[in-house]
Amino acid sequence: MTHQDTLLLEKLALAIGETQTNAIQSFIPEEAPFDVEQRQWLNGLFTGLYAFTRAASDKGTKPEVGTALTVLFGSQSGTAESLSKDLKKFAKTQGFDATVAELDSVDPTDLASINHLLIVAATFGEGEPTDNAKNFYAKLMAEDAAALPASLNFSVCGLGDSSYPNFNNVAVDLDRRLGELGATRASDLVKCDVAYDDDYASWKAEVFKAPSFASAAGSAQAPEPEEAGPKFDKNHPFLATLLASDCLNEEGSAKVVNHVEISLAGGGEDLAYSVGDSLGVWPVNDAALVSEILKVAGFTGKETVELKGGSCKLRSALLTKLDIVTAIPSTLETWKVELPFADAHIFDLIQHGIADFTPQKLVDGMRPLQPRLYSIASSPKKHPGEVHLTVGEVHYEMGNRARQGVASLFLGKRLPEGGSLGVYIQRSSHFHLPQDDTTPVIMIGPGTGIAPFHAFLEEREMRKATGKNWLFFGDQHEKTDYLYRDELNNWKETGLLTNLSLAWSRDGMDKVYVQHLIERDGAQFFEWLQQGAAIYICGDASRMAADVDKAIRKVVAVHGGLDGAGVDAYMTSLAHDHRYQRDVY
């Protein structure tokens, strides 16, 4: 081979890299000093070399796939779902490729094929699973639940409220049952209280340090760029302005329900919301109660105390940073006192007497003040730049002392018009109107449960939705407790409200509730379901929502001709198709 031929081959080899982004046709030009067979052989050689170098190049640029991880959540207000999404992002930095889904999207038997599982489960009501975890929970707790392999490594994080009995009951049950069925606990259960941030962060860190997780992790990758989350959240609220707070009840009512209007001016897209979402409100405690506590405790309020965020004056801590109402088990333990009577509050315990009392011990026994979530009662299409709420003031007596709700009185009485309050949007993934505006909608919301449906109707009006609308509403007395009377009657006259069913529990000899009207109009109710209607329920979970569920099941059984198993299957199908949604508390 001549020197000129050698130079030609060197140029051909260099050409391999230059053609990696182009389709390969032939490396050997026609003028090269080779016969046909030699040219074909060399083309094959260089094609193979090209494929080899291309594969090596791709291997160097493509990220390795992380170890599979399943994250399941049970969420009612959206917090557990939000934390699960946070887990997914963090897991990628630890070498895991996580998928996130609600608990009811899987069957317990599916867990046998999983090696790494994390569960974030909220408990609500009287220690019950959330709506999107009920089926999974029931099947896992069943006596005939299938055994699970030891290769399933799991950990559970619970969300709850320690002021309620059965604190974190669902998470405790899931953690115990998974272990009983043979799965391997990677790290211990963590039971978060309403101030969950620190406990959740500790659990998240410990999980990925656990041997079964640390040893299985793939190559850690930086999170992929994604759309930024909202600027304002629970820990970074927006400073909004109260526009108005007007009572919806007439004189003589035993209740005070306020229609609250709040300006979001200046918040922009970071405070964009949809009907079905909730508004988080940071309240300020009652200054009069703070003064009473200081007086009984023997402090001036000028004392300095240490909190998580640093030091501050005692009065300021009691006004804006601490729950000065709710006594929880850790309160009794820290203060070394017993309840003077059932459900006693903070003030009662202080009045009862605390040993070795100091300002610091006082605040150490209180949990952090938390925001309240309220169902949004307005459509952003009808009220741009504003958000409206329907808030019932909480008034009651306990221990021969008048009590008041913290946030409801803050919004209804203590905060003046023009005053500022911290807010954020809590988005809901499970409580929204159908995208198809022709879908019939059945809304069941007595009392303040009407809030989201007031928003739904405003939204359907603005969207000129053609789907039928049926509202079930009720309260004590028609004369004094008919919330949004004028608007509802107007919507009935215009035809936006196809059906308006009203139940007044104190206006007759017999108490009439919305569930009674559902059964009374069962034939039409079932007809709407057969036409594809979606059911929405908002309000009290333990009584109203449970009674309404029973009424709906009875209607399905009677008018659908189904037995118990058939009713269960029908209701499960409704939930699966997102045609049975609840915003309950």
Secondary structure, DSSP 8 states (H G I E B T S, - for coil): --HHHHHHHHHHHHHHHHTTTS----SS-TTSS--HHHHHHHHHHHHHHHHHHHHHHHHHHS----EEEEEEEE-SSSHHHHHHHHHHHHHHHTTEEEEEEEGGGS-GGGGGG-SEEEEEEEEETTTEE-TTTHHHHHHHHSTT-----TT-EEEEEEE--TTSSSTTHHHHHHHHHHHHTT-EESS--EEE-SS-HHHHHHHHHHHHHSHHHHTT--------------S-BTTB-EEEEEEEEEE-S-TT-S--EEEEEEE-TT-GGGG---TT-EEEEE----HHHHHHHHHHHT--S--EEEETTEEEEHHHHHHHTB-SS---HHHHHHHT---SSTT--HHHHHHH--TT--HHHHHHTS-B---EEEEB-S-TTTSTTEEEEEEE--EEE-SSSEEE-HHHHIIIIIS-TT-EEEEEEE--SSS---SSTTS-EEEE--GGGGHHHHHHHHHHHHTT--S-EEEEEEES-HHHH-TTHHHHHHHHHHTS-SEEEEEETTSSSS---HHHHHHHTHHHHHHHHHTT-EEEEEE-IIIIIHHHHHHHHHHHHHHHT--HHHHHHHHHHHHHTT-EEEEE-
